[in-house]
């Protein structure tokens, strides 16, 4: 009987511990683009693990994070435009809250708040600390979205190191940045295959998804190089698929899109979730330094990232299978058959390994 009582108490203790964990929450204020959000995921996992946090919410742009739920350490998403964030930039000495106030409700109940919006010591930070602590005690940490000009390491590591340093945490082992931070499910693979099938790509072939664009035009390898790359892969019985987002559809001329379509199927007008589903079915992904490349790498897909003006040491995606190609300006901004051939050979080597 005594042992049974002990077992029951132990079970109750475990249940209470689990309940406390799931009740604990953290908030990440991330106003950045797709790549910035993906590079934040290692930090999210660290916070969740180190502080035994049950739920992490991101306050940002749903258009950039819609696919996070159920596939990453992010458990909840709130649109940053739905919050009167501008009020937090007011002079701290004149900042006032109503009773009740929607801002208090927005920032209530969190144990940790990490913001990439505002500067350390600013009116915004002071007002956020005041607002968040109206309901409960909370640790607020302000991190830089963009590292200083003299910083040369990985941005994902910069976020982690900055947070660890600000907390005074004695963390001797850093998180592994060469692992999956996005885990597509079986349904994602099923939907991805359907999209590929609708484009004429059937199962049984090795597939390479090529994303030839970027939100920043200067970060785009010359389009002719992607033509040649796709042709090289097709000549080696690799099914190439071009993935175009809103930026490419707006920037590319009809002639350019038609040329791409003559070489390989072109997928456009996909949501980020659909893009992830297609990429999850691929054996390889090739793209510029952009958000989709970061997404593919973090999902564990064999990823080749093409860098020109940006530094791969700083902006290389996190993920278990990432190869960065750094091109000189002359090789990046003009047709370069030798480099296209070199990259194609590297892709074939990875596909056949």
N, C-alpha and C positions, 0 to 999 in steps of 0.2 A: 504493500500500500504506500509505503514511504517513497519507493522508487517511482510509483505512478504519479504521486503528487509532484515529485521533482521533475518528471518528464513534462507534466502539464505546465508547471511554472516556467520551464525552459521554453516550451512552445509559445506561451504567452509572451515571454520576453522577446523571442525572435519576431513574433507578430507585431509587437509594439515598435521594435526597432525598424522593421520594414515600413510600418505606417509612418513613422517619423521621417524616414528617408524620402518616401514618395510625397510627403507633405512639404518637404524643403524645396525651395525654388531659387533659380538664378536667372538673371536677365542680361542679355547681350544687346546693346544698342549698336547696330551695324548699318550705317547709311550707305555703305559702299556698293560696288557693282558685283557681278557674279563671281569673278575671281577673288575679290576681297572676302566675300562671304565663305567661299570654299577654304581659303587660307586661314579662316578663323576656326574651322572645325577641330583641329588638334587642340587649340586652347579650350574649346568647349568640352572636349573629352577629358582634358586635364582637370578642369574645374569640377566636372561631374564626379570624377573618381576621387580627387584629393579631398573634396569637401563633402563627399557622400551625398551629392545633390540628386534628388529624384526627378525633377523637371527643370528643363532649361528652355526659356522662351527667347526668341529673337525678335527685336523691334527693328524692322528694316523695310525693304521693298519686297513684297510678296512675289512680284514678277521675277525677281532674282533668286528666290528661295522656295518657290512652290513645291519643288520636288524633295525638300529636306525631310518632311514629315514621314515617319515610318522607315526612313532609309539612312538617317544620320542621328547624331546625339541630340539634335534639336527636337523638342517635343511639341512646341507651340510657336505660332507665327502671328505677329500683330503688325499691321500696316503703320509705318511711322507717320504717314500723312493723316492718319486718323487721330493723332494726338497733337495737342496744341504745343508742340515743342518750342515754337518761337518765344513763348512766354518765359522759358527758362534762360533765354539770353538777355533778359532784362537786368538792369543794374541791381546787384545783390542787395544793396542797402534799401532799395525801393520795392523789392520783390514781395508780393503778398499772395496769400492763398485764401480762397473763399472757404466757407464751411457749410455744406460739404463741397469738395472741389474734385473735378474729374482727374486732375493731375495726381492728387493723392491716391485715388483709386488705381490709376495706371501703374504707379510705382510701389504699391503696397504688397507686403507679403513675401518679399525677396530677401534671401540671406546675402546674396552677392549680386551686385550690378556692375557690369563692365561696359564702359561706353567708349566708342571710337568717334563720338561726336563731341565737340568742344575741346578745350585745352585744359591742362592741369593748372589749378589755381584760378581759373576763369570764373566769371559770373555764372556761366552755365553750370560748371561743376558745383559751385557753392549752392546754387539754387536746386540742383538735382539732389544733392546730399540732404538739404533741408527738407525737400518734398518727400523723399523716400523714407526719411526717419520720422515723419509725422505719424506713421502707423506702427512701425517696429524698427528695431535696430538693424541696420544694414551696412555692409561694407561696400563703398563705391570706389571703383578704380577707373581712372581715365587713361586710355592708351592712345598712342599716335597711330592713325590709319596708315600714314606713309612715313617710313623711317627717315632719319636725317640723311642728308646728301652724302655724308662720309661713311654711311653704313654699307657694308659689302656682303653681309650674310643673307640667309633665307628670310623672307618676310614672315613666313609661318613661325620660324624659330624666334624671330624678333618679337612677335606677339607673345609667345610663350615666355621668353626670357624677361620681357618687360613686366609681365604680370607677376611672375615668380619673384622678381626683384622688388616690386612694389609691396608685395605681401610679406617680405622677409622670410620666405619659405626656404628651408634648408633642403633643396631638391638637388641631389647629386647626379641623378640619372635623368636625362632629358627624354621626352616622348619620342617615339619612333615616327619619323615623318615618311618612312617608306612602307606604309601600310594603307589598307583601304579605309577611307573615312565616309564613303557612300556605299551602301549595300543595296543594290537593286533586288527586287523579289522575283519570284517565279512569274507573277502576273506581268511584271515589266518586260521580262524576256518574251513572254507570249505576245504582248502587244507590239514589241519591237519587231518580232519576226513577221507579224501581220503587215506592218508598215513597209518592211523590206520586200515582202512578197508582192505588195501592191505596186512597188516600183520595179518589179520584174526580177528581183533577187530571190532565188530559191535556196532552201537549206542544202547543205552538202558542199558548199564552196567556202573558201576562206575569204573573209570580208574585211576591207579597209575603208573606214569612214574618213573622208577628207573634208576639213572645214577650212576653206581658203580665205576667210575674212577675219575681221576684228573690229571692235568699236573704234579703235584708233587706226586710221589709214596708214600711218607711218610704221605700224607694227605688222603690216601685211607683206609677206614674201611675194615677189612679182607673180601675177596670175599665170603668166606663161610657164613658170616653173611648176606650178600645180598641174597644168595641162600635161607637161612632159612626164611628171611623176606618175600621174594616173595611167598614162599610156604604157609606161614601163611596167607597172603592176599588172595591167590587163594582158600585156604580152607574156606574162609569167603565170597566167591563169588565176590571178587574184581579182576578185570582184571588188572594184572600186565604187564608192558611192559618195557623191558630193552633198554636203550638208550646208545649206545657206540659211542664215538668220535674217532678221529685219534689216540690219545694217548693210548686209550684202545686197539684198533685194532693192534697197534704196540707192546704193552706190553703183552697183554693177549695171552696165548697159545691157540691153536685150541681146546684143551680139555676143557679149561675154557669157551670158547664161546659156545661150544657144550652143556656143562652142563647148561649154562644160557638158551639156546634155548630149552632145554628139559623141563624147568620149565615155561617159558613164551616167547612170541615173542621177538625177538631181532631186533632193528632198528639200522642200521649203515650206514655210507657213506652219512649222511644227511648234508646239509649246515646248518649254524647257523640259517638262516631264517626258514628252514624246521623244525629244532629242536624246535624253538620257536612256530611254528604252531602246532606241535604235543603236546607240553607241554600246550599250550593254551586250548587244548581240554580235558586236564586231570582234574580230581577232586583233585588229590594230586600229589606232586612231592617229591621224596626222593633222596638226593645225598650228596656227601662229600662237604667239603669246596672248591668249585671250581667255575669257571666262569658260568657254566650252571646253577648251583644252584642259583647264584646271578641273573641270567637272569629270571629264573622261579619265584623267589620271587618278583622281581620288576614288573613282569607281572601280579601280583595279585593272582597267583595260591597258594593254600594251600601248603606250603613248609616246609619240615622237613630237616634240615641241620645237618649232622653228623660231629662233631669236635673231633679231637684227639690231635695232637701236637699244633694246632693253637687255639687261644683264641676266643671263640664266642662273648665275650664282645667287642672285637676289630673288628672282621671280620664277624660278623653276617650280613646277607644280609638285604638290605632295602626292605620293602614291607609290606602290610597290614596283611598277614597271615603267619608269620614265627615262627617256633618252632625249637630251637637249642638243640641238644643232645650233651653233653660233655662226652666223654668216657675217662677212664684212659688208660694208655699205654697198659696194659695187656689186656684190653677189646677191644682195637682198633686193635692190631696187631695179634690177634689170634681168632679162632672161639669162639663165646660166645653166646650159645643158649639162655640164660636168657635175655641178652640185646636185641637180635634179637626179641624175643617174646615181650619184653617190648615196643620196638619201633613199632612193628606191632600193638599192642594194642592201642598205641597212635594214629597211623594212622587211625585205625578203628574208634576211638573216634572222630577224626576230620572229617572223612568222613560221620559219622552218626549224626553229630551235626547240 
